[in-house]
Amino acid sequence: MEIKFWLNGKMIKDEIEPDILLLEYVRSKGCYSVKRGCETANCGLCTVWVENKPVLSCSTLAAQVNNKHVITLEGVQERAIDFGTFLAKEGAEQCGYCSPGFIMNVLAMEDELENPTEREIKEYLSGNLCRCTGYQGQLRAIKKYLDRNKEVANNEVCK
């Protein structure tokens, strides 16, 4: 079957098998940040954005993104590096295996929620599993990152 969609801003037209998962397809296109973790849609490692909303690519058929926009971590590198610096400074970056999916969800949360509370942050990110950290460093990093960005936005003269 033919599929047409935008991957990180680039138009893709391709023939695909109707049962190929989005995870497998975007990896075949070089988006190696999208990882296979639990294979049960519970860990968040495979998170991508479809129409700017987080989606688990391990449980989404590639055919479902026909005529849509898909963004992987490769498509938001500048923002990902910025937030990744906060993770590292808080000691929350350990093995890094879960980081791509986690970062995709943090950035989506930043775009979606205005001034989220700690509870809202935890709820938004509840589907991201990490076996290395106790989540406290990640939570500190998120709060500092959001606070910094809010301060920057408040100090902009021309909005």
DSSP file (Angstrom, degrees, kcal/mol; ACC not computed):
  #  RESIDUE AA STRUCTURE BP1 BP2  ACC     N-H-->O    O-->H-N    N-H-->O    O-->H-N    TCO  KAPPA ALPHA  PHI   PSI    X-CA   Y-CA   Z-CA
    1    1 A M              0   0    0      0, 0.0    15,-3.3     0, 0.0     2,-0.3   0.000 360.0 360.0 360.0 151.1    0.0    0.0    0.0
    2    2 A E  E     -A   15   0A   0     13,-0.2     2,-0.4    11,-0.0    13,-0.2  -0.690 360.0-171.4 -91.6 141.8    1.1    3.5   -0.6
    3    3 A I  E     -A   14   0A   0     11,-2.9    11,-2.4    -2,-0.3     2,-0.4  -0.978   7.8-173.2-130.7 145.1    1.7    6.0    2.2
    4    4 A K  E     +A   13   0A   0     -2,-0.4    63,-4.5     9,-0.2    64,-0.3  -0.980  26.2 130.6-138.3 124.2    2.4    9.7    2.2
    5    5 A F  E     -A   12   0A   0      7,-2.2     7,-3.5    -2,-0.4     2,-0.5  -0.958  53.3 -99.1-159.9 173.4    3.3   11.7    5.3
    6    6 A W  E     -Ab  11  69A   0     62,-2.5    64,-3.4    -2,-0.3     2,-0.6  -0.914  27.5-166.5-107.0 124.9    5.8   14.1    6.7
    7    7 A L  E >  S-Ab  10  70A   0      3,-3.0     3,-1.7    -2,-0.5    64,-0.2  -0.942  78.8 -23.4-112.8 111.6    8.6   12.8    8.8
    8    8 A N  T 3  S-     0   0    0     62,-3.1    -1,-0.2    -2,-0.6    63,-0.1   0.876 130.0 -48.4  52.6  41.1   10.5   15.6   10.7
    9    9 A G  T 3  S+     0   0    0     61,-0.4     2,-0.5     1,-0.2    -1,-0.3   0.341 116.1 113.4  87.8  -6.5    9.3   18.1    8.1
   10   10 A K  E <   -A    7   0A   0     -3,-1.7    -3,-3.0     1,-0.0     2,-0.3  -0.860  69.2-121.2-104.6 130.7   10.3   16.0    5.1
   11   11 A M  E     -A    6   0A   0     -2,-0.5     2,-0.4    -5,-0.2    -5,-0.2  -0.497  29.6-165.9 -69.0 130.1    7.6   14.6    2.8
   12   12 A I  E     +A    5   0A   0     -7,-3.5    -7,-2.2    -2,-0.3     2,-0.4  -0.978  12.2 179.0-120.3 129.4    7.8   10.8    2.5
   13   13 A K  E     +A    4   0A   0     -2,-0.4     2,-0.3    -9,-0.2    -9,-0.2  -1.000  23.7 146.6-126.5 128.6    6.0    8.7   -0.1
   14   14 A D  E     -A    3   0A   0    -11,-2.4   -11,-2.9    -2,-0.4     2,-0.5  -0.989  49.6-113.0-157.8 159.5    6.6    5.0    0.0
   15   15 A E  E     +A    2   0A   0     -2,-0.3     2,-0.3   -13,-0.2   -13,-0.2  -0.891  44.9 176.1 -95.9 128.1    5.1    1.6   -0.5
   16   16 A I        -     0   0    0    -15,-3.3    -2,-0.0    -2,-0.5     9,-0.0  -0.883  37.5-103.4-130.2 161.5    4.7   -0.3    2.8
   17   17 A E    >   -     0   0    0     -2,-0.3     3,-1.6     1,-0.1    46,-0.2  -0.664  37.3-124.2 -75.7 140.8    3.3   -3.5    4.0
   18   18 A P  T 3  S+     0   0    0      0, 0.0    45,-0.3     0, 0.0    -1,-0.1   0.711 106.9  49.9 -64.3 -19.1   -0.1   -2.8    5.6
   19   19 A D  T 3  S+     0   0    0     42,-0.1     2,-0.3    43,-0.1    -2,-0.0   0.307  77.6 123.6-104.1  10.2    1.0   -4.4    9.0
   20   20 A I    <   -     0   0    0     -3,-1.6    42,-2.6     1,-0.1    43,-0.4  -0.533  60.6-125.6 -74.4 133.7    4.3   -2.5    9.5
   21   21 A L  B  >  -E   61   0B   0     -2,-0.3     4,-2.3    40,-0.2    40,-0.3  -0.457  13.7-122.7 -75.5 149.2    4.5   -0.7   12.8
   22   22 A L  H  > S+     0   0    0     38,-3.5     4,-2.9    35,-0.4     5,-0.3   0.886 112.3  59.3 -57.8 -39.7    5.3    3.0   12.8
   23   23 A L  H  > S+     0   0    0     34,-1.9     4,-1.8    37,-0.4    -1,-0.2   0.939 108.9  42.5 -53.9 -51.3    8.3    2.2   15.1
   24   24 A E  H  > S+     0   0    0     33,-0.3     4,-1.8     1,-0.2    -1,-0.2   0.890 114.7  51.4 -65.5 -39.4    9.8   -0.2   12.6
   25   25 A Y  H  X S+     0   0    0     -4,-2.3     4,-0.8     2,-0.2    -2,-0.2   0.952 110.1  45.6 -66.8 -49.2    9.1    2.2    9.7
   26   26 A V  H ><>S+     0   0    0     -4,-2.9     5,-2.3     1,-0.2     3,-0.5   0.862 111.9  53.5 -66.2 -32.3   10.7    5.3   11.2
   27   27 A R  H ><5S+     0   0    0     -4,-1.8     3,-1.8    -5,-0.3    -1,-0.2   0.877 103.4  56.8 -65.3 -36.1   13.7    3.3   12.3
   28   28 A S  H 3<5S+     0   0    0     -4,-1.8    -1,-0.2     1,-0.3    -2,-0.2   0.726 104.2  54.7 -66.9 -18.8   14.1    2.1    8.7
   29   29 A K  T <<5S-     0   0    0     -4,-0.8    -1,-0.3    -3,-0.5    -2,-0.2   0.269 130.1 -94.9 -96.1   9.4   14.3    5.7    7.7
   30   30 A G  T < 5S+     0   0    0     -3,-1.8     2,-1.6     1,-0.2    -3,-0.2   0.531  82.8 133.5  94.8   6.7   17.2    6.4   10.1
   31   31 A C    > < +     0   0    0     -5,-2.3     3,-1.2     1,-0.2    -1,-0.2  -0.600  20.8 163.6 -90.2  77.4   15.2    7.7   13.1
   32   32 A Y  T 3   +     0   0    0     -2,-1.6    -1,-0.2     1,-0.3    -5,-0.1   0.499  57.7  80.2 -79.7  -3.3   17.1    5.5   15.7
   33   33 A S  T 3  S+     0   0    0     -3,-0.1     2,-0.7    67,-0.1    -1,-0.3   0.771  74.8  86.9 -69.5 -23.6   16.0    7.6   18.7
   34   34 A V  S <  S-     0   0    0     -3,-1.2     2,-0.3   -11,-0.1    12,-0.2  -0.682  71.5-171.3 -80.8 114.6   12.7    5.6   18.4
   35   35 A K        -     0   0    0     10,-1.3     2,-0.5    -2,-0.7    23,-0.1  -0.771  27.6-126.5-116.8 152.9   13.3    2.5   20.5
   36   36 A R        +     0   0    0     -2,-0.3    -2,-0.0     1,-0.1     0, 0.0  -0.831  42.6 150.9 -91.9 128.6   11.6   -0.8   21.2
   37   37 A G        -     0   0    0     -2,-0.5    -1,-0.1    61,-0.0    61,-0.0   0.583  66.9  -1.0-120.9 -84.7   11.3   -1.4   24.9
   38   38 A C  S    S-     0   0    0      1,-0.0    -2,-0.1     0, 0.0     0, 0.0   0.691  70.2-142.1 -91.7 -21.2    8.5   -3.4   26.4
   39   39 A E  S    S+     0   0    0      1,-0.1    -3,-0.0     0, 0.0    -1,-0.0   0.673  86.5  84.9  60.6  20.0    6.5   -4.4   23.3
   40   40 A T  S    S-     0   0    0      0, 0.0    -1,-0.1     0, 0.0    19,-0.0   0.210 105.4-109.8-129.7  12.5    3.3   -3.9   25.4
   41   41 A A  S    S+     0   0    0      1,-0.1    15,-0.1     0, 0.0    18,-0.0   0.855  91.5 105.8  61.1  38.2    2.8   -0.1   25.0
   42   42 A N        +     0   0    0     87,-0.0    -1,-0.1    86,-0.0    14,-0.0   0.535  64.2  55.0-120.4 -10.7    3.8    0.5   28.6
   43   43 A C  S    S-     0   0    0     85,-0.1    86,-2.4    86,-0.0    58,-0.0   0.738  82.1-137.1-105.3 -23.2    7.3    2.0   28.7
   44   44 A G    >   +     0   0    0     84,-0.2     3,-1.5     1,-0.0    61,-0.1   0.423  64.9 123.6  84.8  -2.2    7.2    5.1   26.5
   45   45 A L  T 3  S+     0   0    0      1,-0.3   -10,-1.3    56,-0.1    56,-0.2   0.797  72.7  52.3 -62.2 -28.1   10.5    4.4   24.8
   46   46 A C  T 3  S+     0   0    0    -12,-0.2    11,-1.4    55,-0.1    -1,-0.3   0.202  78.8 145.8 -94.8  15.5    8.9    4.5   21.3
   47   47 A T  E <   +C   56   0A   0     -3,-1.5     2,-0.3     9,-0.2    26,-0.2  -0.315  14.2 160.5 -64.1 129.9    7.2    7.9   21.7
   48   48 A V  E     -C   55   0A   0      7,-2.3     7,-3.0    24,-0.1     2,-0.5  -0.840  39.2-108.6-130.8 171.0    6.9   10.1   18.6
   49   49 A W  E     -CD  54  71A   0     22,-2.8    22,-2.5    -2,-0.3     2,-0.5  -0.917  24.1-170.6-105.2 132.2    4.5   13.0   17.9
   50   50 A V  E >  S-CD  53  70A   0      3,-2.6     3,-1.2    -2,-0.5    20,-0.2  -0.985  86.0 -12.5-117.6 118.1    1.7   12.6   15.4
   51   51 A E  T 3  S-     0   0    0     18,-2.8    -1,-0.2    -2,-0.5    19,-0.1   0.900 131.5 -57.1  52.8  42.7    0.2   15.9   14.7
   52   52 A N  T 3  S+     0   0    0     17,-0.3    -1,-0.2     1,-0.2    18,-0.1   0.612 115.6 112.7  67.3  17.4    2.1   17.3   17.7
   53   53 A K  E <  S-C   50   0A   0     -3,-1.2    -3,-2.6    59,-0.0    -1,-0.2  -0.963  75.4-105.9-118.4 137.1    0.6   14.7   20.1
   54   54 A P  E     +C   49   0A   0      0, 0.0     2,-0.3     0, 0.0    -5,-0.2  -0.371  43.6 177.8 -62.8 134.6    2.6   12.0   21.8
   55   55 A V  E     -C   48   0A   0     -7,-3.0    -7,-2.3    -2,-0.1     2,-0.9  -0.992  34.0-121.1-138.1 141.8    1.9    8.5   20.3
   56   56 A L  E >   -C   47   0A   0     -2,-0.3     3,-1.4    -9,-0.2    -9,-0.2  -0.767  21.7-162.7 -84.5 111.0    3.4    5.1   21.1
   57   57 A S  G >  S+     0   0    0    -11,-1.4   -34,-1.9    -2,-0.9     3,-0.8   0.653  82.6  69.6 -72.9 -14.1    4.8    4.0   17.8
   58   58 A C  G 3  S+     0   0    0      1,-0.2    -1,-0.3   -36,-0.2   -37,-0.0   0.660 108.4  36.2 -76.3 -14.2    5.0    0.4   18.9
   59   59 A S  G <  S+     0   0    0     -3,-1.4     2,-0.4     2,-0.1    -1,-0.2   0.076 103.1  86.9-124.2  23.6    1.2    0.2   18.8
   60   60 A T  S <  S-     0   0    0     -3,-0.8   -38,-3.5    -5,-0.1   -37,-0.4  -0.989  71.9-132.6-124.8 127.7    0.6    2.4   15.8
   61   61 A L  B >   -E   21   0B   0     -2,-0.4     3,-1.5   -40,-0.3     4,-0.3  -0.543  18.2-127.4 -74.7 143.4    0.5    1.1   12.2
   62   62 A A  G >  S+     0   0    0    -42,-2.6     3,-1.8     1,-0.3    -1,-0.1   0.858 109.5  64.9 -57.7 -34.6    2.5    3.2    9.8
   63   63 A A  G >  S+     0   0    0    -43,-0.4     3,-1.3   -45,-0.3    -1,-0.3   0.761  89.3  68.0 -60.7 -24.6   -0.6    3.3    7.6
   64   64 A Q  G <  S+     0   0    0     -3,-1.5    -1,-0.3     1,-0.3    -2,-0.2   0.645  93.7  57.3 -71.9 -13.9   -2.3    5.3   10.4
   65   65 A V  G X  S+     0   0    0     -3,-1.8     3,-2.2    -4,-0.3    -1,-0.3   0.286  72.5 140.3-100.1  11.1   -0.1    8.3    9.8
   66   66 A N  T <  S+     0   0    0     -3,-1.3   -61,-0.2     1,-0.3     3,-0.1  -0.328  79.3   5.1 -55.2 130.3   -1.0    8.7    6.1
   67   67 A N  T 3  S+     0   0    0    -63,-4.5    -1,-0.3     1,-0.2     2,-0.2   0.699 113.7 109.8  64.7  23.1   -1.3   12.4    5.3
   68   68 A K  S <  S-     0   0    0     -3,-2.2   -62,-2.5   -64,-0.3     2,-0.5  -0.714  71.4-109.1-120.6 173.3   -0.1   13.4    8.8
   69   69 A H  E     -b    6   0A   0     -2,-0.2   -18,-2.8   -64,-0.2     2,-0.4  -0.912  29.8-169.9-106.3 126.8    3.0   14.9   10.4
   70   70 A V  E     -bD   7  50A   0    -64,-3.4   -62,-3.1    -2,-0.5     2,-0.4  -0.957   0.6-169.8-117.8 133.1    5.3   12.7   12.4
   71   71 A I  E     - D   0  49A   0    -22,-2.5   -22,-2.8    -2,-0.4     2,-0.2  -0.986   2.9-175.4-125.9 131.9    8.1   14.1   14.6
   72   72 A T    >   -     0   0    0     -2,-0.4     3,-1.7   -24,-0.2     4,-0.4  -0.575  49.9 -87.8-109.3 178.5   10.8   12.0   16.3
   73   73 A L  G >  S+     0   0    0      1,-0.3     3,-1.5   -26,-0.2     7,-0.2   0.845 126.7  64.5 -57.1 -33.1   13.6   13.2   18.6
   74   74 A E  G >  S+     0   0    0      1,-0.3     3,-0.7     2,-0.2    -1,-0.3   0.787  98.6  55.4 -60.7 -25.8   15.7   13.9   15.5
   75   75 A G  G <  S+     0   0    0     -3,-1.7    -1,-0.3     1,-0.2    -2,-0.2   0.550 114.0  37.4 -85.1  -8.5   13.1   16.5   14.5
   76   76 A V  G <> S+     0   0    0     -3,-1.5     4,-2.6    -4,-0.4    -1,-0.2  -0.127  73.9 137.8-130.7  36.8   13.4   18.5   17.8
   77   77 A Q  H <>  +     0   0    0     -3,-0.7     4,-2.9     1,-0.2     5,-0.3   0.858  68.3  53.8 -55.9 -43.0   17.1   18.1   18.4
   78   78 A E  H  > S+     0   0    0      1,-0.2     4,-1.9     2,-0.2    -1,-0.2   0.941 114.4  40.8 -61.6 -47.4   17.8   21.7   19.6
   79   79 A R  H  > S+     0   0    0      2,-0.2     4,-2.6     1,-0.2     5,-0.2   0.889 114.4  54.0 -65.9 -38.8   15.0   21.5   22.2
   80   80 A A  H  X S+     0   0    0     -4,-2.6     4,-2.8     1,-0.2    -2,-0.2   0.902 108.5  48.2 -63.7 -41.7   16.1   18.0   23.2
   81   81 A I  H  X S+     0   0    0     -4,-2.9     4,-1.7    -5,-0.2    -1,-0.2   0.906 110.3  53.1 -64.5 -40.9   19.7   19.0   23.8
   82   82 A D  H  X S+     0   0    0     -4,-1.9     4,-1.0    -5,-0.3     3,-0.3   0.954 115.0  39.1 -59.6 -51.5   18.5   22.0   25.8
   83   83 A F  H  X S+     0   0    0     -4,-2.6     4,-2.0     1,-0.2     3,-0.5   0.886 109.8  61.5 -67.7 -37.0   16.4   19.8   28.1
   84   84 A G  H  X S+     0   0    0     -4,-2.8     4,-2.5     1,-0.2    -1,-0.2   0.830  98.0  58.4 -57.7 -32.8   19.0   17.0   28.1
   85   85 A T  H  X S+     0   0    0     -4,-1.7     4,-2.2    -3,-0.3    -1,-0.2   0.898 105.2  49.4 -63.2 -41.0   21.4   19.5   29.7
   86   86 A F  H  X S+     0   0    0     -4,-1.0     4,-1.3    -3,-0.5    -2,-0.2   0.895 110.0  51.9 -64.7 -40.1   19.0   20.0   32.6
   87   87 A L  H  <>S+     0   0    0     -4,-2.0     5,-2.4     1,-0.2     6,-0.6   0.939 111.0  46.9 -60.2 -47.6   18.7   16.2   33.0
   88   88 A A  H ><5S+     0   0    0     -4,-2.5     3,-1.6     1,-0.2    -2,-0.2   0.900 108.5  54.5 -63.9 -41.1   22.5   15.8   33.1
   89   89 A K  H 3<5S+     0   0    0     -4,-2.2    -1,-0.2     1,-0.3    -2,-0.2   0.778 109.3  48.7 -65.1 -25.4   22.9   18.6   35.6
   90   90 A E  T 3<5S-     0   0    0     -4,-1.3    -1,-0.3    -3,-0.4    -2,-0.2   0.356 114.3-116.3 -94.5   5.5   20.4   16.9   38.0
   91   91 A G  T < 5S+     0   0    0     -3,-1.6    -3,-0.2    -4,-0.2    46,-0.1   0.728  82.0 122.7  69.4  20.7   22.1   13.5   37.7
   92   92 A A      < +     0   0    0     -5,-2.4     2,-0.9    45,-0.3    -4,-0.2   0.463  46.2  87.2 -94.9  -2.1   19.0   12.1   36.0
   93   93 A E        +     0   0    0     -6,-0.6    -1,-0.1    -5,-0.1    -2,-0.1  -0.838  51.2 143.0 -99.2 100.4   20.8   11.0   32.9
   94   94 A Q  S    S-     0   0    0     -2,-0.9    -1,-0.1     0, 0.0    -2,-0.1   0.651  75.9  -8.6-106.6 -98.3   22.1    7.5   33.6
   95   95 A C  S    S-     0   0    0      1,-0.1    -2,-0.1     4,-0.0     0, 0.0   0.838  81.4-145.4 -73.4 -28.3   22.1    4.8   30.9
   96   96 A G    >   +     0   0    0      1,-0.0     3,-0.6     3,-0.0    -1,-0.1   0.394  61.6 121.7  85.6  -3.5   20.1    7.1   28.6
   97   97 A Y  T 3  S+     0   0    0      1,-0.2     4,-0.3     2,-0.1   -62,-0.1   0.895  80.5  39.2 -62.2 -40.0   18.1    4.3   27.0
   98   98 A C  T 3> S+     0   0    0      1,-0.2     4,-2.1     2,-0.1    -1,-0.2   0.590  92.8  94.0 -83.9  -9.9   14.7    5.7   28.0
   99   99 A S  H <> S+     0   0    0     -3,-0.6     4,-3.3     1,-0.2     5,-0.3   0.850  75.9  56.0 -58.6 -43.4   15.7    9.4   27.4
  100  100 A P  H  > S+     0   0    0      0, 0.0     4,-2.3     0, 0.0    -1,-0.2   0.948 114.2  39.1 -57.5 -49.7   14.4    9.8   23.8
  101  101 A G  H  > S+     0   0    0     -4,-0.3     4,-1.9   -56,-0.2    -2,-0.2   0.899 117.4  51.0 -65.0 -39.7   10.8    8.8   24.6
  102  102 A F  H  X S+     0   0    0     -4,-2.1     4,-2.4     2,-0.2    -1,-0.2   0.933 111.0  47.7 -62.0 -47.3   11.0   10.7   28.0
  103  103 A I  H  X S+     0   0    0     -4,-3.3     4,-2.6     1,-0.2     5,-0.3   0.895 108.1  55.4 -63.6 -40.6   12.2   13.8   26.3
  104  104 A M  H  X S+     0   0    0     -4,-2.3     4,-1.9    -5,-0.3    -1,-0.2   0.907 111.2  45.3 -58.4 -40.7    9.6   13.7   23.6
  105  105 A N  H  X S+     0   0    0     -4,-1.9     4,-2.6     2,-0.2    -2,-0.2   0.882 110.8  52.1 -72.3 -37.8    6.9   13.5   26.3
  106  106 A V  H  X S+     0   0    0     -4,-2.4     4,-2.5     2,-0.2    -2,-0.2   0.934 112.0  46.5 -62.1 -44.8    8.5   16.3   28.4
  107  107 A L  H  X S+     0   0    0     -4,-2.6     4,-1.9     2,-0.2    -1,-0.2   0.881 112.6  49.7 -66.8 -37.5    8.6   18.6   25.3
  108  108 A A  H  X S+     0   0    0     -4,-1.9     4,-2.0    -5,-0.3    -1,-0.2   0.905 110.8  50.5 -65.6 -40.4    5.0   17.7   24.4
  109  109 A M  H  X S+     0   0    0     -4,-2.6     4,-3.2     1,-0.2    -2,-0.2   0.914 107.9  53.0 -62.4 -42.9    3.9   18.4   28.0
  110  110 A E  H  < S+     0   0    0     -4,-2.5    -1,-0.2     1,-0.2    -2,-0.2   0.901 112.6  44.9 -58.8 -41.1    5.6   21.8   27.8
  111  111 A D  H  < S+     0   0    0     -4,-1.9    -1,-0.2    -5,-0.1    -2,-0.2   0.831 121.5  38.1 -71.2 -32.2    3.7   22.6   24.6
  112  112 A E  H  < S+     0   0    0     -4,-2.0     2,-0.4    -5,-0.1    -2,-0.2   0.879 109.8  54.7 -90.9 -41.5    0.4   21.4   26.0
  113  113 A L     <  -     0   0    0     -4,-3.2     2,-0.6    -5,-0.2    -1,-0.1  -0.803  66.8-146.3-104.5 134.7    0.2   22.4   29.6
  114  114 A E  S    S-     0   0    0     -2,-0.4    -3,-0.1     1,-0.2    -4,-0.1  -0.874  81.6 -16.5 -98.7 122.6    0.7   25.9   30.9
  115  115 A N  S    S-     0   0    0     -2,-0.6    -1,-0.2     1,-0.1    -5,-0.0   0.939  85.5-155.7  51.6  58.4    2.4   26.0   34.4
  116  116 A P        -     0   0    0      0, 0.0    -1,-0.1     0, 0.0     2,-0.1  -0.333   8.2-127.3 -66.3 144.5    1.8   22.3   35.2
  117  117 A T     >  -     0   0    0      1,-0.1     4,-2.4    -2,-0.0     5,-0.2  -0.338  30.3-101.4 -78.1 169.1    1.8   21.4   38.9
  118  118 A E  H  > S+     0   0    0      1,-0.2     4,-2.5     2,-0.2     5,-0.2   0.907 125.8  51.8 -59.5 -40.9    4.0   18.6   40.2
  119  119 A R  H  > S+     0   0    0      1,-0.2     4,-2.6     2,-0.2    -1,-0.2   0.922 109.1  49.1 -62.5 -44.0    1.0   16.3   40.1
  120  120 A E  H  > S+     0   0    0      2,-0.2     4,-2.7     1,-0.2    -1,-0.2   0.888 110.4  51.7 -63.1 -38.7    0.2   17.2   36.5
  121  121 A I  H  X S+     0   0    0     -4,-2.4     4,-2.0     2,-0.2    -2,-0.2   0.950 111.5  46.6 -61.4 -48.8    3.8   16.5   35.5
  122  122 A K  H  < S+     0   0    0     -4,-2.5     4,-0.2     1,-0.2    -2,-0.2   0.902 114.1  47.9 -61.7 -41.6    3.8   13.1   37.2
  123  123 A E  H >< S+     0   0    0     -4,-2.6     3,-1.1     1,-0.2     4,-0.2   0.919 111.1  50.5 -65.1 -42.9    0.5   12.2   35.6
  124  124 A Y  H 3< S+     0   0    0     -4,-2.7     3,-0.4     1,-0.3    -1,-0.2   0.865 118.5  38.0 -63.2 -36.4    1.6   13.4   32.1
  125  125 A L  T >< S+     0   0    0     -4,-2.0     3,-2.0    -5,-0.2    -1,-0.3   0.247  80.6 112.0-100.9  12.8    4.8   11.3   32.3
  126  126 A S  T <  S+     0   0    0     -3,-1.1    -1,-0.2     1,-0.3    -2,-0.1   0.725  72.3  60.4 -62.3 -21.6    3.3    8.3   34.1
  127  127 A G  T 3  S+     0   0    0     -3,-0.4     2,-0.7    -4,-0.2    -1,-0.3   0.369  83.2  95.0 -88.3   6.6    3.8    6.1   31.0
  128  128 A N    <   -     0   0    0     -3,-2.0     2,-0.4   -84,-0.1   -84,-0.2  -0.872  59.9-162.6-102.2 116.0    7.6    6.6   30.9
  129  129 A L        -     0   0    0    -86,-2.4     2,-0.4    -2,-0.7   -27,-0.1  -0.784  10.6-180.0-100.1 140.1    9.5    3.9   32.6
  130  130 A C        -     0   0    0     -2,-0.4    -2,-0.0     3,-0.1     0, 0.0  -0.992  14.3-169.8-136.9 127.9   13.1    4.2   33.7
  131  131 A R  S    S+     0   0    0     -2,-0.4    -1,-0.1     1,-0.1    -2,-0.0   0.543  83.4  52.9 -93.4  -7.2   15.0    1.4   35.4
  132  132 A C  S    S+     0   0    0    -40,-0.1     2,-0.2     3,-0.0    -1,-0.1   0.798 102.2  50.7 -98.6 -33.1   18.1    3.5   36.4
  133  133 A T        -     0   0    0    -41,-0.1    -3,-0.1     1,-0.1   -41,-0.1  -0.544  69.0-132.1-106.9 169.6   16.7    6.5   38.3
  134  134 A G        -     0   0    0     -2,-0.2    -1,-0.1    -3,-0.0   -42,-0.0   0.196  49.8-117.6 -99.5  13.5   14.3    7.1   41.1
  135  135 A Y  S  > S+     0   0    0      1,-0.1     4,-2.4   -43,-0.1     5,-0.2   0.167  94.2 100.7  73.2 -16.5   12.5    9.7   39.0
  136  136 A Q  H  > S+     0   0    0      2,-0.2     4,-2.5     1,-0.2     5,-0.2   0.916  81.8  48.1 -67.0 -42.1   13.4   12.5   41.5
  137  137 A G  H  > S+     0   0    0      2,-0.2     4,-2.4     1,-0.2   -45,-0.3   0.897 112.2  50.2 -62.7 -40.1   16.3   13.8   39.4
  138  138 A Q  H  > S+     0   0    0      2,-0.2     4,-2.5     1,-0.2    -2,-0.2   0.918 110.2  49.8 -63.4 -43.3   14.1   13.8   36.4
  139  139 A L  H  X S+     0   0    0     -4,-2.4     4,-2.4     2,-0.2    -2,-0.2   0.910 110.9  49.4 -63.6 -42.6   11.4   15.7   38.2
  140  140 A R  H  X S+     0   0    0     -4,-2.5     4,-2.5     1,-0.2     5,-0.2   0.924 111.4  49.9 -60.5 -44.1   13.9   18.3   39.4
  141  141 A A  H  X S+     0   0    0     -4,-2.4     4,-2.6     1,-0.2    -2,-0.2   0.912 110.5  49.5 -62.2 -43.5   15.2   18.7   35.9
  142  142 A I  H  X S+     0   0    0     -4,-2.5     4,-2.9     2,-0.2     5,-0.3   0.938 111.8  48.2 -61.4 -47.6   11.7   19.2   34.5
  143  143 A K  H  X S+     0   0    0     -4,-2.4     4,-2.6     1,-0.2    -2,-0.2   0.921 114.0  45.8 -61.1 -44.6   10.8   21.8   37.1
  144  144 A K  H  X S+     0   0    0     -4,-2.5     4,-2.5     2,-0.2    -1,-0.2   0.902 113.5  49.9 -66.1 -40.6   14.0   23.7   36.5
  145  145 A Y  H  X S+     0   0    0     -4,-2.6     4,-2.3    -5,-0.2    -2,-0.2   0.939 113.9  44.2 -62.3 -48.6   13.7   23.5   32.8
  146  146 A L  H  X S+     0   0    0     -4,-2.9     4,-2.4     2,-0.2    -2,-0.2   0.898 113.5  51.0 -65.1 -40.9   10.0   24.7   32.8
  147  147 A D  H  X S+     0   0    0     -4,-2.6     4,-2.4    -5,-0.3    -1,-0.2   0.920 110.8  48.8 -62.5 -43.8   10.9   27.5   35.3
  148  148 A R  H  X S+     0   0    0     -4,-2.5     4,-2.5     1,-0.2    -2,-0.2   0.923 112.7  47.5 -61.4 -44.7   13.7   28.7   33.2
  149  149 A N  H  X S+     0   0    0     -4,-2.3     4,-2.3     1,-0.2    -1,-0.2   0.861 111.3  50.7 -67.5 -35.1   11.6   28.7   30.1
  150  150 A K  H  X S+     0   0    0     -4,-2.4     4,-2.2     2,-0.2    -1,-0.2   0.907 111.2  49.1 -66.7 -41.0    8.8   30.6   31.9
  151  151 A E  H  X S+     0   0    0     -4,-2.4     4,-1.4     2,-0.2    -2,-0.2   0.916 111.0  49.7 -63.5 -43.8   11.3   33.2   33.1
  152  152 A V  H  X S+     0   0    0     -4,-2.5     4,-0.6     1,-0.2     3,-0.3   0.922 111.8  48.5 -60.6 -44.7   12.7   33.6   29.6
  153  153 A A  H >< S+     0   0    0     -4,-2.3     3,-0.7     1,-0.2    -1,-0.2   0.877 110.2  51.5 -64.5 -37.2    9.1   34.0   28.2
  154  154 A N  H 3< S+     0   0    0     -4,-2.2    -1,-0.2     1,-0.2    -2,-0.2   0.761 109.4  50.8 -71.3 -23.7    8.3   36.6   30.8
  155  155 A N  H 3< S+     0   0    0     -4,-1.4     2,-0.3    -3,-0.3    -1,-0.2   0.503  81.2 112.6 -92.5  -4.3   11.4   38.6   30.1
  156  156 A E    <<  -     0   0    0     -3,-0.7     3,-0.2    -4,-0.6    -3,-0.0  -0.525  51.4-161.5 -70.5 131.5   10.8   38.8   26.3
  157  157 A V  S    S+     0   0    0     -2,-0.3     2,-0.7     1,-0.2    -1,-0.2   0.920  79.9  41.1 -78.8 -46.8   10.0   42.4   25.3
  158  158 A C              0   0    0      1,-0.1    -1,-0.2     0, 0.0    -2,-0.0  -0.899 360.0 360.0-108.6 111.7    8.4   41.6   22.0
  159  159 A K              0   0    0     -2,-0.7    -1,-0.1    -3,-0.2    -2,-0.0   0.419 360.0 360.0-103.5 360.0    6.1   38.6   22.0
